[in-house]
Amino acid sequence: MTLTARPARPEDRAAVAAISAHIWDGEDYVPEVFDDWVADPRGEFTLFFEDEQLVAFGKLTELGAGQWWLEGLRVHPAHRGRGIARQAHEYAVALADRIASGVLRFATDDDNAPVHRLAEHSGFEHLASFVVARAEAGPGDGAARSGPVTATALPAVRVWLQRSSAYGAARELIEAWWSWQALLPELPRLVREGRLLWWDDGRDLHAGLVAFSEGDENDDVEDRFWVNYAAAPVERLPQLWRELCELAAGRRAGRLRARPAYTGEMVAALTEAGWQVEPDHVMRVYARPLPGPARMTETN
């Protein structure tokens, strides 16, 4: 079987939507980002055809300088089991090798063994696993014990992170909208946007570090508070996760979501703090270095 690949065009909207209609009971996000993906000047939204029929698509995205991400790989249900996903994946990896430098990453379900084998076959390393956790906002004084990190404090933040076990467990990554990238290059932007906080546990002004987002990936739910990153000494993690619920309430959010590194210590802390952890919803993040003069590592 030979597939033909080409970048998506505006007139492909209906064909893409027809495949997305089979994904997640018709709740696939790809139709909502279709225009942005087609117009992306750096990555590529690739369509795969057998003869004249669209059978699959996928997206190569640059999240930041040297931070590349594979997402949105979809195969029409009628054509699954024929090796199409492998061909689409290999095409995207070859494309990234040709046009990009830095690191290429993607995420997949923890129980998706065929994709795990595909990742290993194409030179990816399993970096870390991340679990979905949920909680409801609640009253308390946690909002008063978190304050914004300033630009002048960034050197201290970097030193603090290097000493943090949570930073190592997450393989130095931060999550946002189901994608993961290196945290350190994101710190200045997080500070500019007011989304990086020091957490004061009542004894130490810099007991923990939190990065957050508000709203929803699809902008249809406004009362969500997303914990993109949270770290503190192990013995203080339960207090941090409890007070994040109070911080969310202080910002008029009702529900919290997080996807922290899946470790025994993190799960225990979340559970003690009253969060609902979903051990059947774990994501593996894989990474592969890309060639180029500006080659980066996970610590850059």
N, C-alpha and C positions, 0 to 999 in steps of 0.2 A: 504494500500500500504506500502510495506517494501522496503527500499533502503539499498543497500550494499555500504559501504564507505571504501576506501583505499587510501593511498598516491599515487600520480601520479608517473609514471615511464617513462623513455625516449621513450619507444615504444608506449606511449599513445598520442604522438604528433598529429597524423593525426585525431584522434577522438576528441581531444580538439579543433583543428583548425576547424573541421566541425561545432561545436557549435558556435565558435567565428565568423564564416562566416556570421551568422545571426545577429551579434551585430554591431550597429552603421554603417550599410550599408557595413559591411565587414572591417571596420577600427578598430576593437578591438585590443587593445595592448597586450592581453594575449599571442598570438603566439610569439611575439617578446621577451617576458620575460620567455617563457616556460622553457628553460634550467636552468635559474637562480632559478626559483621557484622549479623545481624538485630537484635541488641540495642544497636548503636551509637547513642547518643543525639544525636550531632553530625552525622555524615554520613548517607549513605543507600545501602542495598543495594537496587538497583532491578531489577525484573524487567520484561521486555518480552514482550507477548503479541500474537499475531495470531489474532484470534477468541479461542478459549479455550486455544490452544496456546502454551506457553512457548517462545520462539525465541531469546532472548538475555537476558543479565544483565550488570551492571557495578556497581562500587562507587566512591562518593565518600567519601574518608577525610580527616579532619583529623589530620595527623601531629603538629602542634604549633601554637601560636598563630600564625595567619596562614599556616600551611604546609599546603596542601591537595593531595591526591594522587588521581589517577584510576587505578584498578587493576581487575583481574579481568574485563575485558571479554571475554565469550564469546558466540559465535553458534553455534547448532546447525549442524553440517556440512550438513544437508539444506537449510538456508536461507541459506547463504553466497552472495555474489555478487548479492544483491538490495537492497543499500543499507541493510541493517539495522544494521550496525556504525556507519555514518554517523549514522543516527537516534539510536542509543543514545548515541554520543559527544556529539552536539549537545544531547541532553536533559541529560546530565550537566554540560556546560559551562553551560547555561542555569540549571540548579539551583544550581551553584556561584555564578554571578553573583547569584542571588537571595538566598542564605542566608549567603554567606561574604564575607570580605575578606582581602586579603593576596595570595598567589601560588598559582596552580593549576599543577601539574606532572604529567607522566606520562612513562613510558619505553616505547620500542618497539625492535624489532630494527633494526639499521642497514640491512638490506636490505628492509625493509617499506615500499616506495615508496608504496603506496596510503595508508598511515597518515601518512606524511610529508606527502603532499599534503593530507590531511584536517587535519592539525595547522596547516599554513600557512593553509588556508582559514578555520579557526576562530580565527585570531589568535595562535597559539602561535609562539614563537621557539625554534629549535634552540640550546640552551645549550652543550652539550658531549656528547662521546661517551665511553663507559666500556667497558673491555675486561675480560673474565674471565681471571683468572690463578690458577694452582694450584701448590702446592709441598708437599714433605714436610718435617716437622720433623727437625732434626738436632742433634747435640751441638755445644757451643761455649759461650763465655762471654757471648753476647749478652744473656742474661737478666740478667746482673749490671750491664749498662750501660744499663738502662732503669729509670726511676723515676717514680712518680706525680706528676702536676701537682697542686699545692695550690690552694685557692680564692684565696689571696692572690697567686698567680702569674698569675691570669687576665688582668689588664691587660697583662702582658708577653707572654702567649700571643697576644693580639689584635694587638699590635704585630708580633710575629714572623710571624704569618700574613700580614699586609699586605705583608711583604717577600718572601714565598715565591712563587716562580713556579708551584709545584704547586697552590697555593691558587687562583691565577688560572686555571690550566688546567682545574681542576675547577669553575670558575665559583662558587667559594665554597660548594660543596655537600659533604655527607657522605652516604655510602651505608649503608644498613642493610636487610637482608632484601629486596633488589631494589627499594628505594625510595630516593629522594634528597631531602634537604631542606637548608636553610641551616645551615651549621656553627656560626656564632657563637651563635645562641640555644641550641644544644645543649651548649655548653661547660660550663655549671654542672652540668647533669645528669651529663655524662660524668665530671666531677671527683668528684661525690658517689658515683658508682658505681665509682670507681677504674678507669675504662676509658680515661683519657687519660694518656699517658706522654710525658715528655721522653726523647729518645734521646741518649746520650753516645757519640760516635764515638771516644773516646780522647783527643781534643784539646779538644773543646768540649762542655761539659755540656748545652748546648741546641742541639746540631747538628741535631736532627730532632724531629718531633712525630708521635705515633701514637695513633689511637683504635682500639679493638678490641672484639670480642664473642667469646663462647665458646659452644660447643654447636652447635645447628642450628636453622634456621627452624622445622622441624617436630618438634624435640625428639626425633628418633629416632637421631641420631648425636651422641655426646657428646664425641668427641675432636677436634672441629674448632675451629680458631682463625681467626676472621674479622678481616681487616684492613679496618676501615671507612674509615680515612683514614691516609695516610702521606705525609710531606713532609720533604724535606731538600734542601740544595744539590745541584745536578745531579751534581757530581763525587762526591758521597757517597751517592747513591741506591743503587748496587749493594751497598755495605757495609750500608746500612740494611736492604734486603730480605733479604740473607743472614742478618743477625743477628735478624731477625724469626723466621726458622725456628728459630734457637736459643732465642729467647724462648718460642716455642710449645712447644718440647720441655721447657723448664724448667717450663712450666705443665701438663705431661703431656698435651699435645695431639699428635696424630699427623699431622694434615693441615691445611694452611692454604689459605684462599681469599681472594681480593681482587678488587675491581672498581674499579681506579684509572682516572683520566683517560687516554684513549687518545691518547697523544702519542708521537712518535718517541723522545724522551728517556726516557720512562717504559718503553716496550717494551724499549729497549736495556738499561736498568738491570735490569729484571726478568730478561731473558735472561742477562745476565752473572752475575746472582746465582743462576742455576739454576732459576728459576721457569718453569713451562710457561705460555706466553701463548697464548690462543685467538683469533686475529684473525678467525675466522669467527663469533665470538660477541661481538659488539659491540652495546652498547645506546646509543641516542640518548635524551637527556633533553630534553624540551620544557617551556617555561614560558609562562604567560600571566598578566598582572596581573588581579586581581579588584577590583571596586568596593568602597567602604565607607570609613567615617571612619578606620579603623585601617590604611589601605592601606600595604603594606610593599613594600620593594624587595629585590633579591638581596643587598644589603649589610647589611640590618638584622639 
